[in-house]
Amino acid sequence: MRDLTTGMGPRSGVTENKLVDKNSSIPDSIAVGKGKVELRKGVIKAAKGKSLVLELVEEKGPCPDDMCQLEAKISARILGDINDPSLYEIIKTEKFTLAISKAVWRAIDRGMQGIFIR
């Protein structure tokens, strides 16, 4: 194995240590219809053994009056158990369960979009 800073190989008789994975901040990706959900390692670690739930929530926009349009946003929560699994598309992974509401699933699939959770 070469030292990338000097371009030199290891000295003879010296044991090499394996390099730490420098790409540990790269998210894992889960296919959702025609789109995907990308998760950082910290999210995966926090959701281990639990359910990561993605739902659509509507919030009032920034207007000061009641005429403002509602803004749709995706909410991510980690829950120990899901009350009604029929409301979600369920994807089980080795480490956690991803539960995506039907509205979010359709939005990702139809728009062929990706969601990034950090």
C-alpha positions as CSV (number, residue, x, y, z in Angstrom):
1,M,0.0,0.0,0.0
2,R,1.4,3.4,-1.0
3,D,1.4,6.5,1.2
4,L,-0.7,8.9,-0.9
5,T,1.1,12.0,0.5
6,T,4.6,11.0,-0.4
7,G,4.0,8.4,-3.2
8,M,6.3,6.0,-1.5
9,G,5.6,2.4,-0.7
10,P,6.0,0.8,2.8
11,R,9.5,0.1,4.1
12,S,10.4,-3.6,4.2
13,G,9.7,-5.3,7.5
14,V,7.1,-2.7,8.5
15,T,3.5,-3.9,9.1
16,E,0.8,-1.7,7.6
17,N,-2.3,-0.6,9.5
18,K,-5.5,-0.6,7.5
19,L,-6.7,2.9,6.8
20,V,-9.8,4.1,8.6
21,D,-12.7,4.4,6.2
22,K,-12.6,8.0,5.2
23,N,-16.0,7.7,3.4
24,S,-17.9,7.1,6.7
25,S,-19.9,10.3,6.2
26,I,-21.3,9.0,2.8
27,P,-24.9,8.1,3.3
28,D,-26.5,4.7,2.6
29,S,-29.2,4.7,-0.1
30,I,-32.5,2.8,-0.1
31,A,-34.5,2.5,-3.3
32,V,-38.1,3.9,-2.9
33,G,-40.1,3.3,-6.1
34,K,-38.3,5.3,-8.8
35,G,-36.5,7.5,-6.3
36,K,-34.4,6.9,-3.2
37,V,-33.9,7.8,0.5
38,E,-30.3,8.5,1.5
39,L,-29.4,8.2,5.2
40,R,-26.3,9.4,7.0
41,K,-24.5,6.9,9.3
42,G,-25.7,8.8,12.4
43,V,-29.3,8.4,11.4
44,I,-28.9,4.7,10.8
45,K,-27.1,4.3,14.2
46,A,-29.9,6.2,16.0
47,A,-32.7,4.1,14.3
48,K,-31.0,0.8,15.0
49,G,-33.6,-1.7,16.1
50,K,-36.4,0.8,15.7
51,S,-38.6,2.3,13.0
52,L,-37.6,5.4,11.0
53,V,-40.9,7.0,10.0
54,L,-41.3,9.5,7.1
55,E,-44.6,11.4,7.0
56,L,-46.0,14.3,5.1
57,V,-46.9,17.3,7.3
58,E,-48.4,20.6,6.2
59,E,-47.3,23.8,7.8
60,K,-48.6,27.4,7.4
61,G,-46.4,29.4,5.1
62,P,-44.6,32.6,6.2
63,C,-47.6,35.0,5.5
64,P,-49.0,36.9,8.5
65,D,-52.6,36.5,7.4
66,D,-54.8,33.4,6.9
67,M,-54.6,33.5,3.1
68,C,-51.1,31.9,3.0
69,Q,-50.8,28.6,1.3
70,L,-49.9,25.5,3.3
71,E,-46.4,24.1,2.7
72,A,-45.9,20.4,2.5
73,K,-42.8,19.1,4.3
74,I,-41.5,15.6,5.2
75,S,-41.2,14.8,8.8
76,A,-38.7,12.1,10.0
77,R,-39.2,10.4,13.4
78,I,-37.7,7.4,15.1
79,L,-40.3,5.3,16.9
80,G,-40.1,2.0,18.8
81,D,-43.3,0.7,17.2
82,I,-45.8,1.7,14.5
83,N,-49.4,1.9,15.5
84,D,-51.0,1.2,12.1
85,P,-48.6,-0.4,9.6
86,S,-51.3,-0.3,6.9
87,L,-50.8,3.5,6.6
88,Y,-47.1,3.0,5.5
89,E,-45.0,1.3,2.9
90,I,-42.6,-0.8,5.0
91,I,-39.0,-1.5,4.1
92,K,-37.0,-3.7,6.5
93,T,-33.3,-3.4,6.5
94,E,-30.7,-5.3,8.6
95,K,-30.5,-2.5,11.2
96,F,-33.9,-0.8,11.2
97,T,-37.3,-0.6,9.6
98,L,-38.1,2.3,7.2
99,A,-41.8,3.2,7.3
100,I,-42.9,5.7,4.6
101,S,-46.4,7.1,4.5
102,K,-48.2,6.4,1.2
103,A,-48.2,10.2,0.3
104,V,-44.5,10.5,0.7
105,W,-43.9,7.2,-1.2
106,R,-46.0,8.5,-4.1
107,A,-44.2,11.8,-4.2
108,I,-40.8,10.2,-4.3
109,D,-41.8,7.6,-6.9
110,R,-43.7,10.0,-9.1
111,G,-41.0,12.7,-9.1
112,M,-38.1,10.2,-9.2
113,Q,-36.6,12.2,-6.4
114,G,-34.2,11.5,-3.6
115,I,-34.7,12.4,0.0
116,F,-31.6,13.1,2.1
117,I,-31.9,12.5,5.9
118,R,-29.1,13.7,8.1
